[in-house]
Amino acid sequence: MKTTLISPDDLDLSEFKLTDLQENVVEDLELQPILETMSDHDKFLKQTILKIWFTPLKTESDIVYRQAAVQDAVNHPQEIHDLYQLILETIKTVRSEFWTLDSGSASYKLHSFARQIDIYLNYLDEVKAFNDTDWESDNFINFFKRLDKVFSKQSLAQMHELIDIIVTNNTYSFPVKLNKNFGSDVSDLDFTKKTGKFSGMMDSVKTHFEKREAKFVIAERDDDSSNALGHYDNIADFNLATKVVNTKYELEKFFNELKFQVGFLIGTVRLQRSLSKINLTYPKVAANTRVTGLKNVVLLVSADDDTKVVGNDLSGNDLKLVIISGTNQGGKTTTLRSLGQAQLMMDSGMYVFADSFQAPLFDEIFTHFKREEDTGLTSGKLDNELLRMSNIVQAIHDKTLILMNESFSSTNEHEGSQINAQVVSGLVNSGVTVISVTHQFEFSKMLQLNSDIEPIFLRPERDENGHRNFKLLKGSPLKTSFGVDIYDRVFGTK
């Protein structure tokens, strides 16, 4: 049975490992505090959230589908917490109660795995109890409908009864057939239905216990007969054991999928509850970008008063290039990170912390931020910057967003501007969307003079006294760096 809480399609549950470029994104966008808040320092949840973040959804319908589950989870935080704890308890109980030896005995697997199935069935009954919650999304409503259909009260009772027969049955009963030498062969049990169908398994198992039987008793100390009977029993139990083993693995897969999907949802619940005073919105997918009041999530989770964190706006039709210029400490890099965080959250079907958010979807998000000097490098900082950009270029797809922060600033203004302009122009002309923070005035002017590119320019708001409120406004780059403002702050002349 499919879970389909956060996706209508099957999800890849294999182990996830960040690539070098993805590790750069985590570092540059400062995602670790967000990750810790969502996972509560749990290793499995960290891996789950990272995997979903870096496996972006491809279509608007997929976004809407997952957002419905997230919104329902946020509206039912206690139920999501309790459901996740029940899933963990189920998996832990199965693992702690049984440790399976690598035995080739069909009878051993039959009895051992049947007992594990019984545990799963007991916990499934408890999972079904969450159907009493007033879920609002089709995701949860349909999930519990399917669960109740497959594991109805009557079906569960029949399953428990048959599992009990398998576990406690001490008689030997199996069909035989005459072979060409007028001897007898043990026949395979007649199981023709597809494995992995729970109710189908139980229907077919009945044939094992309802056929007419010829009974006999082995005399005491008749070792040969006992050994022969054990051999025949293994043969007769083989198909039944296969059915039971497959069913056990189906149930195991079901609970692992449920753990993965509900685990992601509990992460979204934790983040929202930690920032309950902050407006959130569920992004809309559109070609044109419209963002209002977007806040940096890392500042929110780390601030003593998260209500004082300033939000910023961005708008553009078919936006391809945004240049954020101006002096330091004006909120440029903070805004760049907030845009990256929000896009990552949107692409994974989450909410974002903004008054409104509308943007296109991206298949990949990459970052190219300046790095401090590394004494272990065998090449210069500029060579390292060029190498990192080369690695990004080799990995880009049709719909790629690249966030650049003070790129190619490790050399002089003129050379850095020349390199920056050529790289950014090439990326944009190739269909890549770029948002770049820079203090290179020459670079900005080069882009202004490029008739093929129409950048949107932002710069920090500054009043006549040199004060900044960390708001970014549309405006062309300024040649001055307002060094007098720095002088006044240091020496207190104003």
C-alpha positions in Angstrom: 0.0 0.0 0.0 1.4 3.4 -1.0 1.6 6.2 1.6 1.3 9.2 -0.7 1.1 11.8 2.1 3.6 14.2 0.6 3.8 12.9 -3.0 1.4 11.0 -5.2 4.4 9.1 -6.6 6.8 6.7 -4.9 9.7 8.4 -3.1 13.3 7.3 -3.1 14.2 6.2 0.4 17.8 5.2 -0.3 20.6 6.8 1.7 21.2 10.4 0.8 24.6 12.1 0.7 25.2 15.8 -0.2 27.3 16.6 -3.2 30.1 19.1 -2.8 28.0 21.7 -4.5 25.1 21.0 -2.2 27.3 21.2 0.8 28.3 24.7 -0.5 24.6 25.6 -0.6 24.1 24.5 3.0 27.1 26.5 4.2 26.5 29.6 2.1 22.7 29.9 2.9 23.4 29.1 6.6 20.9 26.3 6.5 22.2 24.4 9.6 20.2 26.4 12.2 17.0 25.8 10.2 17.9 22.1 9.9 18.6 21.8 13.7 15.2 23.5 14.5 13.3 21.2 12.2 15.1 18.0 13.1 15.6 18.7 16.8 19.1 17.3 16.3 17.8 13.9 15.1 20.1 12.4 12.5 17.4 10.6 10.5 15.3 13.7 10.3 18.3 15.8 9.1 18.9 13.4 6.3 15.2 13.3 5.4 14.9 17.1 5.3 18.1 17.5 3.3 17.0 14.9 0.8 13.6 16.6 0.3 15.2 20.1 0.1 17.6 18.9 -2.6 15.0 16.8 -4.5 12.9 19.7 -5.8 9.4 19.2 -7.1 9.0 19.6 -10.8 5.4 20.7 -11.3 2.9 23.1 -9.9 0.5 20.3 -9.1 3.2 18.5 -7.1 3.8 21.7 -5.1 0.1 22.2 -4.4 -0.2 18.5 -3.4 2.6 18.7 -0.8 1.6 22.1 0.5 -1.8 20.6 1.4 -0.1 18.0 3.5 2.2 20.6 5.2 -0.7 22.9 5.9 -2.7 20.1 7.4 0.2 19.0 9.5 0.8 22.6 10.8 -2.9 22.7 11.8 -2.6 19.4 13.7 0.8 19.6 15.4 -0.1 17.3 18.3 -1.6 14.6 16.1 1.5 14.7 13.8 3.8 14.4 16.8 1.8 11.4 18.2 1.6 9.7 14.9 5.4 10.0 14.4 6.1 8.7 17.8 3.8 5.7 17.2 5.7 5.0 13.9 9.0 5.1 15.7 7.7 2.8 18.5 6.4 0.3 15.9 9.8 0.1 14.1 11.7 -0.1 17.4 9.4 -2.9 18.8 9.8 -5.1 15.7 13.6 -4.6 15.7 14.0 -5.1 19.5 11.7 -8.1 19.7 13.3 -10.1 16.9 16.8 -10.5 15.5 16.8 -12.8 12.5 19.4 -15.5 12.1 20.4 -16.2 8.5 18.7 -19.5 8.5 17.8 -21.3 5.3 14.8 -23.0 6.9 11.5 -22.1 5.4 9.7 -23.2 8.6 12.0 -20.9 10.7 11.2 -17.9 8.4 7.5 -18.8 8.4 7.2 -18.7 12.2 9.6 -15.8 12.8 8.3 -13.4 10.2 4.6 -14.3 11.0 5.2 -13.1 14.6 6.7 -9.8 13.2 3.6 -9.4 11.0 1.5 -9.7 14.0 3.3 -6.8 15.7 2.8 -4.7 12.6 -0.9 -5.5 12.5 -1.3 -4.5 16.1 0.3 -1.1 15.5 -1.7 -0.6 12.3 -4.8 -0.7 14.4 -3.4 2.2 16.4 -2.4 4.1 13.3 -6.0 3.8 12.0 -7.2 5.5 15.2 -5.8 8.8 13.8 -8.6 8.8 11.2 -10.8 10.4 13.9 -8.8 13.6 13.5 -10.5 16.3 11.5 -8.0 16.2 8.6 -8.7 18.8 5.9 -6.4 17.7 3.1 -7.2 14.9 0.6 -3.7 13.7 1.4 -4.6 12.6 4.9 -8.3 11.8 4.2 -7.6 9.5 1.3 -4.6 7.9 3.2 -6.8 6.8 6.1 -9.6 5.7 3.7 -7.2 3.4 2.0 -5.8 2.2 5.3 -9.3 1.3 6.5 -10.2 -0.4 3.3 -7.1 -2.7 3.3 -7.1 -3.2 7.0 -10.7 -3.2 8.0 -11.7 -4.4 11.4 -12.9 -7.7 10.0 -9.8 -8.1 7.8 -7.4 -7.5 10.8 -9.3 -10.0 12.9 -8.9 -12.7 10.1 -5.3 -11.8 9.7 -4.6 -12.2 13.4 -6.4 -15.5 13.5 -4.4 -16.9 10.6 -1.1 -15.6 11.9 -2.0 -17.3 15.2 -2.6 -20.6 13.3 0.8 -20.3 11.6 2.6 -19.6 14.8 0.9 -22.2 17.0 0.2 -25.0 14.4 2.2 -28.1 15.5 0.7 -30.6 13.0 2.2 -31.4 9.6 -0.3 -31.2 6.8 0.7 -30.8 3.1 -0.4 -32.1 -0.3 1.5 -34.9 -2.1 1.4 -36.2 -5.6 2.5 -39.5 -7.2 5.7 -39.4 -9.2 6.7 -41.4 -12.2 8.5 -44.0 -10.0 5.3 -44.6 -8.0 6.8 -42.7 -5.1 5.4 -39.5 -3.5 6.6 -35.9 -4.0 5.6 -33.1 -1.7 3.7 -30.5 -3.8 4.1 -26.8 -3.7 1.2 -25.1 -1.9 -1.2 -23.5 -4.4 -0.6 -19.8 -4.0 -1.2 -18.1 -7.3 -2.1 -14.6 -6.2 0.5 -11.8 -6.3 2.7 -11.6 -3.3 2.7 -8.5 -1.2 -1.1 -8.2 -1.2 -2.1 -8.5 2.5 -5.6 -9.7 2.2 -4.7 -12.0 -0.8 -2.1 -13.7 1.4 -4.6 -14.4 4.1 -7.2 -15.8 1.6 -4.6 -18.2 0.1 -3.2 -19.2 3.4 -6.6 -20.6 4.3 -6.2 -23.4 1.7 -3.3 -24.7 3.8 -5.5 -25.4 6.7 -8.9 -26.3 5.1 -8.0 -29.2 2.8 -8.9 -32.8 3.7 -6.1 -34.5 5.5 -4.8 -38.0 6.1 -3.2 -38.2 9.6 -0.5 -40.4 11.0 1.8 -40.3 14.1 5.6 -40.9 14.1 6.8 -43.4 16.7 9.1 -42.3 19.4 12.8 -42.5 18.6 12.1 -42.8 14.9 14.8 -40.3 13.9 14.8 -41.1 10.2 11.0 -40.4 10.0 11.4 -37.2 12.0 14.2 -36.0 9.8 12.3 -36.8 6.7 9.2 -35.1 8.0 11.3 -32.0 8.8 12.6 -32.0 5.2 9.1 -32.4 3.7 7.8 -29.7 6.1 10.4 -27.2 4.7 9.4 -28.0 1.2 5.7 -27.7 1.9 6.2 -24.5 3.8 8.3 -22.8 1.1 5.7 -21.0 -0.8 3.8 -20.1 2.3 7.0 -18.8 3.9 7.7 -16.8 0.7 4.3 -15.2 1.0 4.8 -14.4 4.7 8.3 -13.0 4.1 7.1 -10.8 1.3 4.2 -9.5 3.4 6.6 -8.8 6.2 8.8 -6.7 3.9 5.7 -4.9 2.5 4.7 -3.9 6.0 8.3 -2.9 6.8 8.4 -0.8 3.7 5.1 0.8 4.5 6.2 1.9 7.9 9.6 3.1 6.7 7.8 5.2 4.0 5.4 6.6 6.7 8.4 7.4 8.9 10.1 9.3 6.1 7.0 11.3 5.0 5.6 12.1 8.5 9.2 12.9 9.6 9.4 15.6 7.0 6.0 16.9 8.1 7.0 17.0 11.8 10.0 19.1 10.7 7.7 21.7 9.1 5.6 21.7 12.2 8.5 22.3 14.5 9.8 25.2 12.4 6.4 26.9 12.3 5.8 26.5 16.0 9.2 28.0 16.8 8.3 31.1 14.7 4.6 31.2 15.4 4.5 35.0 15.6 5.9 35.4 12.1 3.7 35.5 9.0 4.0 32.6 6.7 2.6 32.0 3.2 2.4 29.1 0.8 4.1 30.2 -2.4 2.4 30.3 -5.8 4.1 29.0 -8.9 4.3 31.7 -11.6 6.7 32.9 -14.3 6.8 36.4 -12.8 8.3 37.0 -9.4 6.4 38.8 -6.7 7.8 38.8 -3.2 6.8 41.0 -0.3 8.0 41.0 3.3 10.5 38.1 2.9 12.5 37.4 6.0 15.8 35.5 6.6 14.9 32.3 8.5 18.2 32.0 10.2 17.8 35.5 11.7 14.3 34.5 12.8 15.4 31.3 14.6 18.4 33.0 16.3 16.9 36.4 17.2 15.9 37.3 20.7 12.9 39.1 19.2 12.1 37.6 15.8 9.4 40.2 15.2 12.1 42.9 14.7 13.7 41.1 11.7 13.2 43.2 8.6 11.5 41.8 5.5 12.3 42.7 1.9 10.5 42.8 -1.4 11.4 41.7 -5.0 9.4 41.8 -8.2 10.1 41.2 -11.8 8.6 39.8 -15.0 10.4 36.7 -16.2 13.2 37.7 -13.8 16.7 36.6 -15.0 19.2 38.8 -13.3 19.1 40.7 -10.0 22.1 42.8 -8.9 22.2 43.9 -5.3 24.9 46.6 -4.8 25.9 49.0 -2.1 28.1 49.2 1.0 28.5 46.5 3.6 26.0 46.1 6.5 23.1 47.2 4.5 21.3 43.9 4.4 22.5 42.7 1.0 23.9 39.2 1.9 21.1 38.7 4.4 18.5 39.3 1.7 20.4 37.1 -0.8 20.3 34.2 1.7 16.6 34.8 2.5 15.8 34.5 -1.3 17.9 31.2 -1.5 16.3 29.8 1.7 12.8 30.6 0.5 13.3 29.2 -3.0 14.7 26.0 -1.5 11.7 25.7 0.8 9.2 26.5 -2.0 10.7 24.0 -4.4 10.3 21.3 -1.7 6.6 22.2 -1.1 7.0 24.1 2.2 5.7 27.5 3.3 8.0 30.5 3.4 8.2 33.3 5.9 6.9 36.3 3.9 3.7 38.3 3.4 3.5 36.9 -0.1 5.7 34.8 -2.4 5.3 34.0 -6.0 8.1 32.6 -8.2 9.0 30.0 -10.8 10.3 26.6 -9.9 14.0 25.6 -10.2 15.6 22.2 -10.8 18.8 23.3 -9.1 20.0 26.0 -6.8 23.8 26.7 -6.6 25.8 29.3 -4.6 29.0 31.0 -5.3 30.1 33.0 -2.2 33.4 34.5 -1.5 35.7 32.4 0.7 38.3 33.4 3.3 41.9 32.6 2.6 42.7 28.9 3.0 46.3 28.3 3.9 46.0 24.8 2.7 45.2 25.8 -0.9 47.9 25.2 -3.5 46.4 27.9 -5.8 45.3 31.4 -5.3 41.8 32.6 -4.2 40.9 33.7 -7.8 41.9 30.3 -9.2 39.7 28.7 -6.5 36.8 31.0 -7.4 37.1 30.1 -11.1 37.3 26.4 -10.3 34.1 26.5 -8.2 32.3 28.4 -10.9 33.5 25.8 -13.5 32.1 23.0 -11.3 28.7 24.8 -11.1 28.6 25.4 -14.9 29.1 21.7 -15.5 26.1 20.9 -13.3 23.5 23.4 -14.4 20.2 22.4 -15.9 17.6 24.3 -17.9 16.0 25.8 -14.8 18.8 26.7 -12.5 19.2 29.5 -9.9 22.7 30.7 -9.0 23.2 33.0 -6.0 26.5 34.9 -6.1 27.9 36.8 -3.2 31.0 39.1 -3.8 32.2 36.7 -6.6 35.6 37.4 -8.1 36.4 40.0 -5.5 39.7 38.4 -4.7 41.4 40.4 -7.5 41.4 44.1 -8.3 38.2 46.0 -9.2 38.8 46.1 -13.0 39.9 42.5 -13.5 37.2 41.2 -11.1 34.5 43.2 -12.9 35.6 41.9 -16.3 35.5 38.3 -15.2 32.2 38.8 -13.3 30.5 40.4 -16.2 31.6 37.7 -18.7 30.5 34.9 -16.4 27.2 36.4 -15.5 26.3 37.4 -19.0 27.1 33.9 -20.2 25.0 32.3 -17.5 22.0 34.6 -18.2 22.2 34.2 -21.9 22.2 30.4 -21.3 18.8 30.6 -19.5 20.2 30.6 -15.9 18.7 32.9 -13.3 21.3 34.8 -11.3 21.0 36.9 -8.2 24.3 38.6 -7.4 25.5 40.7 -4.5 28.5 42.9 -5.5 30.3 46.1 -4.6 32.0 46.2 -8.0 30.6 49.4 -9.5 32.4 48.7 -12.9 30.8 45.3 -13.1 27.3 46.8 -12.5 27.8 49.5 -15.2 29.0 46.8 -17.7 25.7 45.0 -17.2 23.7 48.2 -17.6 25.4 48.8 -20.9 24.7 45.3 -22.1 21.6 45.6 -24.4 20.9 41.9 -24.2 20.4 41.9 -20.5 17.9 43.9 -18.4 18.9 43.5 -14.8 16.9 44.5 -11.8 19.1 46.6 -9.5 18.6 46.8 -5.7 20.5 48.8 -3.1 20.1 49.4 0.6 17.9 52.2 1.7 19.8 55.1 3.3 18.4 58.2 4.9 20.1 61.6 4.8 21.9 60.9 8.1 23.5 57.8 6.7 21.3 55.4 8.7 20.2 52.1 7.1 17.1 50.0 8.0 18.2 46.9 6.1 15.5 47.5 3.5 16.5 47.1 -0.2 15.0 49.4 -2.8 15.1 49.4 -6.6 17.9 51.7 -7.7 20.9 51.9 -9.9 24.4 51.3 -8.4 26.1 54.3 -6.8 29.7 55.0 -7.3 30.2 56.2 -3.7 30.7 53.7 -0.9 29.7 56.2 1.7 33.0 56.0 3.5 32.0 59.0 5.6 29.2 57.0 7.1 31.8 54.4 8.4 34.0 57.2 9.7 31.0 58.7 11.6 30.1 55.4 13.1 33.6 54.7 14.3 34.5 58.1 15.6 31.0 59.2 16.6 31.0 62.5 14.8 27.3 62.1 14.2 
